[in-house]
């Protein structure tokens, strides 16, 4: 559910063929112009392999208009190498890639919306490890680089760890949205620590106002926004390795550290004075409607925690930077856990190796391979070498800055859990918790459901 909200899809499959050589390629941005790292691209292109007559096939979840933006990136590879690149997008990608790989008809590269399926396919011998130099490069050139290496490392069919996934196009969930004018009128300042965020929450209550809008409603998926809250709180109260053990059930869901993270969420959501409509309205308020309280006059709330996709549900005509802005959901100053970021993203993996495929994976390390996407759409990257001025707008630029400055990045935990838990009892358990049920009792029930799946 959450991965789909953050991946543009449509109802049809599309094949995109990228032109061959400079004579046929139509480059979106003219080399030498704009806020792009042309020098690094020119240097790479000057020694790029001659791949005329070779084809690289890519399959993934991107459909219109994202497939067109991606095609514009691939043109630069084709222009430098002469290779043809064919991209096929499908809204049933996850099912089709398994069928194709098992039949020996996989594309050269697959774009996975999340790590779970890629990890499963790696264990079955259906993926090829990335070039040996890729891990060191990611560690050095991505913000929180070791996190991205770990997220792309899976066990092969012999049980050995190998780097399979290269993350490209990610999203940020650790965001708090607010209306600058409301803050200014009330004399509030943007908090930079969790201690300050809690103090601000209490100050707004003391001023007779409501600090938060929170909504968990999402039809059959009701409850999922609360899982993001809990995941953010886990990363702000515990070291990242404890988070990792939690999402794999190496520590139980009813571990005291997990219960404490749930209760951290409850500090905000279970207090009638802190949430619009009172705590009883949290579970019944649709997540798409919950941010609207920021924009009412007078405001129904001052803050809303939600991922980078939430502007799609803001009122028409809202302008970023003036009508609305965001800040990083801060960490505790007193816990020394750095700047953890929760999010998601797509990863590329090799499903059918070839020399041209290896060359294309090398190309994706270049800043230009990210900047061309940055300049066209809501694409975010932790690549420290890109020019942030290439981002389409200030909002994306600010989120990109959060990614680059992160000390730890972790993927949405519920998406890494078994479906019956992460997209089942975790969701329903959070609804029960916001309704007043004890955190320990909720956590114990979720753990029982996990045990039943083993």
C-alpha positions in Angstrom: 0.0 0.0 0.0 2.6 2.5 1.1 5.0 1.6 -1.6 2.3 2.1 -4.2 1.5 5.6 -2.9 5.1 6.5 -3.5 5.4 4.9 -7.0 3.6 6.4 -9.9 1.6 3.7 -11.7 -1.1 3.4 -14.3 -3.2 0.6 -15.7 -1.2 -0.4 -18.8 2.2 -1.6 -19.6 4.4 0.6 -21.8 7.6 -0.1 -23.7 10.1 2.7 -24.2 12.9 2.4 -26.8 15.7 4.8 -26.3 17.5 6.0 -29.4 20.9 4.7 -30.7 23.9 7.1 -30.9 24.1 10.8 -31.1 22.5 11.0 -34.5 19.1 9.8 -33.2 19.2 10.7 -29.5 17.2 13.7 -28.5 18.8 15.0 -25.3 16.3 16.7 -22.9 19.0 19.2 -21.6 21.7 20.4 -23.9 25.2 19.5 -22.6 26.9 22.6 -21.1 23.7 24.3 -20.1 21.8 24.3 -16.8 22.7 23.2 -13.3 24.2 19.9 -14.3 27.5 18.2 -13.7 28.5 18.1 -17.4 32.2 17.8 -16.7 31.9 14.3 -15.1 29.5 13.2 -17.9 31.8 14.4 -20.6 34.8 12.7 -19.0 32.9 9.4 -18.8 31.5 9.7 -22.3 35.0 10.3 -23.7 36.0 6.8 -22.7 32.7 5.1 -22.7 32.6 1.7 -24.5 31.4 1.4 -28.0 28.1 -0.5 -27.6 26.6 0.0 -31.1 24.4 -3.0 -31.9 23.9 -3.9 -28.3 20.6 -3.6 -26.4 19.8 -3.3 -22.7 16.3 -4.1 -21.5 14.8 -2.7 -18.3 11.5 -3.6 -16.6 10.0 -1.7 -13.7 6.9 -0.1 -12.2 7.2 3.4 -13.7 4.5 4.3 -16.2 3.4 7.6 -17.6 4.7 10.2 -17.1 7.6 8.8 -15.1 8.7 6.4 -17.9 9.2 9.4 -20.2 11.4 11.2 -17.6 13.5 8.0 -17.2 13.8 7.7 -21.0 15.3 11.2 -21.1 18.0 10.0 -18.7 18.8 6.9 -20.8 19.3 9.0 -23.9 22.5 10.3 -22.4 23.8 6.7 -22.1 22.7 5.9 -25.6 24.3 9.1 -26.9 27.7 8.2 -25.4 27.7 4.5 -26.2 25.5 3.9 -29.2 23.5 1.2 -27.2 19.8 0.8 -27.5 17.8 0.8 -24.3 14.3 -0.6 -24.0 12.3 0.1 -20.9 9.0 -1.7 -20.2 6.8 -0.5 -17.4 3.9 -2.4 -15.8 1.5 -2.1 -12.9 1.9 -5.9 -12.4 5.7 -5.7 -12.4 6.2 -7.7 -9.2 4.4 -10.7 -10.7 5.8 -10.4 -14.2 9.4 -10.2 -13.2 9.2 -13.5 -11.3 7.5 -15.2 -14.2 10.1 -13.9 -16.7 13.1 -14.7 -14.6 11.9 -18.3 -13.9 11.3 -18.7 -17.7 14.9 -17.5 -18.5 13.4 -14.4 -20.2 14.2 -11.7 -17.7 15.2 -8.2 -18.8 18.8 -7.1 -18.2 17.8 -4.8 -15.3 14.7 -4.9 -13.0 13.6 -1.9 -11.0 12.1 -3.1 -7.7 9.7 -0.9 -5.7 11.1 -2.3 -2.4 13.8 -4.7 -1.3 11.6 -7.7 -0.3 11.1 -9.2 -3.7 14.6 -8.5 -4.8 15.9 -10.3 -1.7 13.7 -13.3 -2.4 14.9 -13.5 -6.1 18.5 -13.2 -5.0 18.2 -16.2 -2.7 16.8 -18.2 -5.6 19.7 -17.3 -7.8 17.6 -15.1 -10.1 19.7 -12.0 -9.7 23.4 -11.2 -10.5 25.6 -9.4 -8.0 26.5 -5.8 -8.9 30.1 -5.0 -10.0 32.5 -5.4 -7.0 33.3 -1.7 -6.9 29.7 -0.6 -6.5 29.5 -1.2 -2.7 32.5 1.0 -1.9 31.2 3.7 -4.3 27.8 3.8 -2.7 29.3 3.9 0.8 31.4 6.9 -0.1 29.0 8.8 -2.4 25.5 8.4 -0.8 24.4 10.1 2.3 24.2 7.4 5.0 26.0 5.3 2.4 26.5 2.2 4.6 22.7 2.1 5.1 22.2 1.9 1.3 24.8 -0.8 0.9 23.1 -2.8 3.6 19.6 -2.3 2.1 20.9 -3.6 -1.2 22.8 -6.6 0.2 21.0 -10.0 0.2 22.0 -13.6 0.5 22.6 -15.5 -2.6 21.5 -19.1 -3.2 24.5 -20.4 -1.2 23.7 -18.1 1.7 26.5 -15.6 1.1 25.9 -11.9 1.3 26.2 -10.1 -2.0 25.4 -6.5 -3.1 22.5 -6.8 -5.6 20.5 -3.5 -5.2 21.4 0.0 -6.4 18.9 2.5 -5.1 17.7 5.1 -7.5 14.7 7.4 -6.8 13.9 7.4 -3.1 11.5 9.1 -0.8 11.5 10.7 2.6 8.9 10.0 5.3 10.5 11.7 8.3 8.8 15.1 7.6 6.6 17.4 9.5 4.5 19.9 7.5 3.4 23.3 8.7 2.2 26.7 7.5 4.9 29.3 8.0 2.4 32.1 8.5 0.7 30.3 11.3 4.1 29.7 13.1 5.0 33.4 12.5 1.7 34.7 13.8 2.0 32.6 17.0 5.7 33.2 17.5 6.7 29.6 17.1 10.1 28.5 15.8 10.9 25.3 13.9 12.2 22.7 16.3 15.6 21.1 15.6 15.4 18.3 18.3 12.7 16.0 19.5 12.9 17.7 22.9 12.1 21.0 21.2 9.3 19.4 19.2 7.6 18.0 22.3 8.1 21.4 24.1 6.5 23.1 21.1 3.6 20.6 21.2 3.0 21.5 24.9 3.3 25.2 24.2 0.7 25.1 21.5 -1.7 23.3 23.9 -0.9 25.8 26.6 -1.8 28.6 24.2 -5.3 27.0 23.8 -4.6 25.7 20.3 -4.2 22.2 18.8 -0.7 21.1 17.7 -1.3 18.1 15.5 -3.6 16.7 12.7 -3.4 12.9 12.5 -5.5 10.6 10.4 -5.2 6.9 10.0 -8.2 6.2 7.7 -7.4 4.5 4.4 -10.2 2.1 3.7 -9.0 -1.5 4.0 -5.6 -0.2 4.8 -6.7 1.9 7.8 -3.9 2.2 10.3 -0.8 2.4 8.1 0.0 6.1 8.8 0.5 5.1 12.5 3.1 2.5 11.5 5.2 5.2 10.0 5.0 7.2 13.2 6.1 4.1 15.2 9.0 3.4 12.8 10.2 7.0 13.1 10.0 6.7 16.9 12.0 3.4 16.8 14.8 5.2 14.9 14.7 8.1 17.4 14.8 6.0 20.6 16.9 3.0 19.6 20.1 2.3 17.5 19.5 1.3 13.9 20.5 -2.3 14.6 17.6 -2.7 17.0 15.3 -1.4 14.3 16.7 -4.0 11.9 16.2 -6.8 14.5 12.6 -5.6 15.0 11.6 -5.7 11.3 13.0 -9.3 11.0 11.5 -10.4 14.4 14.9 -11.1 15.8 13.5 -9.2 18.8 9.8 -9.7 19.4 7.2 -7.2 18.6 6.3 -7.0 22.3 9.9 -6.2 23.3 9.9 -3.3 25.8 11.8 -1.1 23.3 9.1 -1.6 20.7 6.4 -0.9 23.2 8.2 2.3 24.2 8.2 3.4 20.6 4.5 2.8 20.3 3.9 4.8 23.4 6.1 7.6 22.0 3.5 7.8 19.2 0.8 7.7 21.8 2.3 10.8 23.5 1.2 12.7 20.4 -1.9 10.8 19.2 -3.7 9.7 22.4 -4.1 13.1 24.1 -7.3 14.9 23.2 -5.6 18.2 23.6 -2.9 17.5 21.1 -4.8 16.3 18.1 -7.5 17.8 16.0 -10.9 16.3 16.8 -9.5 14.6 19.9 -7.9 11.2 20.1 -11.1 9.5 19.2 -11.0 11.0 15.8 -7.5 9.8 14.8 -8.5 6.4 13.5 -11.7 7.6 11.7 -10.1 10.6 9.9 -9.0 9.7 6.4 -5.2 10.3 6.0 -5.9 12.2 2.8 -8.1 14.7 4.7 -6.0 15.0 7.8 -3.6 17.7 6.5 -6.5 20.0 5.5 -6.6 21.4 9.1 -3.3 23.1 8.5 -5.0 25.4 6.0 -8.3 26.3 7.7 -8.8 29.7 9.2 -8.2 29.7 12.1 -6.0 26.6 11.8 -7.3 23.4 13.2 -3.8 22.3 13.8 -0.2 23.5 13.4 1.7 20.4 12.3 1.2 17.2 10.3 3.7 14.3 10.1 3.6 12.6 6.7 5.8 11.5 3.8 6.8 13.4 0.8 3.8 12.4 -1.2 1.3 14.3 1.0 1.2 17.6 -1.1 -1.0 15.7 -3.5 -3.7 16.1 -0.9 -3.2 19.8 -0.1 -5.8 22.3 -1.3 -5.4 23.6 -4.8 -3.2 26.7 -5.2 -1.0 26.0 -2.1 2.5 27.4 -2.7 5.5 25.8 -1.1 7.6 28.0 1.0 4.9 30.5 1.6 1.6 28.7 2.2 3.2 25.5 3.4 6.7 24.2 4.3 8.2 21.2 6.1 11.0 20.4 8.5 12.9 17.2 9.3 11.3 15.2 12.1 14.1 15.7 14.6 16.0 13.2 16.7 16.5 13.4 20.4 19.5 15.5 21.2 20.1 13.5 24.4 20.2 10.1 22.7 23.1 10.6 20.3 21.5 8.6 17.5 22.5 11.0 14.7 20.0 12.1 12.0 18.0 8.9 11.1 15.7 9.1 8.1 12.8 6.8 7.4 11.7 6.4 3.8 11.5 4.1 0.8 12.5 3.9 -2.8 13.2 1.9 -5.9 16.3 -0.2 -6.5 17.9 -1.5 -9.7 19.2 -5.1 -9.9 20.7 -7.1 -12.7 18.5 -10.0 -13.8 20.3 -10.8 -17.1 24.0 -9.7 -17.2 25.8 -8.4 -20.2 28.7 -6.0 -20.9 26.3 -3.3 -21.9 24.3 -3.8 -18.7 27.4 -3.3 -16.6 28.2 -0.2 -18.5 24.7 1.2 -17.8 25.0 0.5 -14.1 28.3 2.5 -14.2 26.4 5.3 -15.9 23.9 5.4 -13.1 26.7 6.4 -10.7 27.1 9.7 -12.6 25.5 12.8 -11.2 23.9 13.5 -14.5 21.9 10.2 -14.3 20.2 11.6 -11.2 20.2 15.3 -12.1 18.2 14.8 -15.3 15.4 13.1 -13.2 15.7 15.8 -10.5 15.0 18.5 -13.0 11.9 16.9 -14.3 9.9 15.3 -11.5 9.6 14.5 -7.8 12.8 12.5 -7.9 15.0 12.4 -4.8 18.5 11.0 -4.4 21.0 10.6 -1.6 23.9 11.1 -4.1 26.2 13.6 -2.6 27.8 14.6 -5.9 24.7 16.0 -7.5 24.1 19.8 -7.8 21.0 20.5 -5.6 20.2 23.4 -7.9 19.1 20.8 -10.4 16.0 20.0 -8.3 12.7 21.0 -9.8 11.7 23.1 -6.8 12.7 24.2 -3.3 10.6 21.5 -1.7 12.4 18.7 -3.4 15.7 20.5 -2.8 15.0 20.5 0.9 14.1 16.9 1.0 17.2 16.0 -1.0 19.3 17.9 1.6 17.7 15.7 4.4 18.8 12.6 2.5 22.3 13.8 1.9 22.8 14.8 5.5 21.2 11.6 7.0 23.5 9.5 9.2 21.2 6.5 9.0 18.5 5.6 6.5 16.0 2.8 7.0 13.3 1.5 4.8 9.7 1.5 5.8 9.7 -1.3 8.4 6.1 -2.5 7.8 6.9 -3.1 4.1 9.8 -5.4 5.2 7.6 -7.4 7.5 5.5 -10.4 6.4 2.3 -9.1 4.7 0.1 -10.5 7.4 1.9 -8.4 10.0 3.2 -5.3 8.2 0.1 -4.9 6.1 -2.2 -6.6 8.6 -2.0 -6.8 12.3 0.4 -3.9 12.6 -2.2 -1.7 10.9 -5.2 -3.0 12.9 -3.1 -3.0 16.1 -2.4 0.7 15.8 -6.1 1.4 15.3 -6.8 -0.4 18.5 -4.0 1.4 20.3 -5.2 4.9 19.3 -8.7 3.8 20.4 -7.3 3.3 23.9 -6.0 -0.3 24.1 -2.8 -0.8 26.1 0.4 -0.8 24.0 1.7 -3.9 25.5 -1.5 -5.8 24.8 -1.5 -4.6 21.2 2.2 -5.6 20.7 1.6 -9.0 22.2 -1.3 -9.7 19.7 0.9 -8.5 16.8 3.6 -10.9 17.9 1.2 -13.8 18.1 0.1 -13.1 14.6 3.7 -13.2 13.5 4.4 -16.4 15.3 1.4 -18.0 13.5 3.0 -17.2 10.1 6.3 -19.0 11.0 
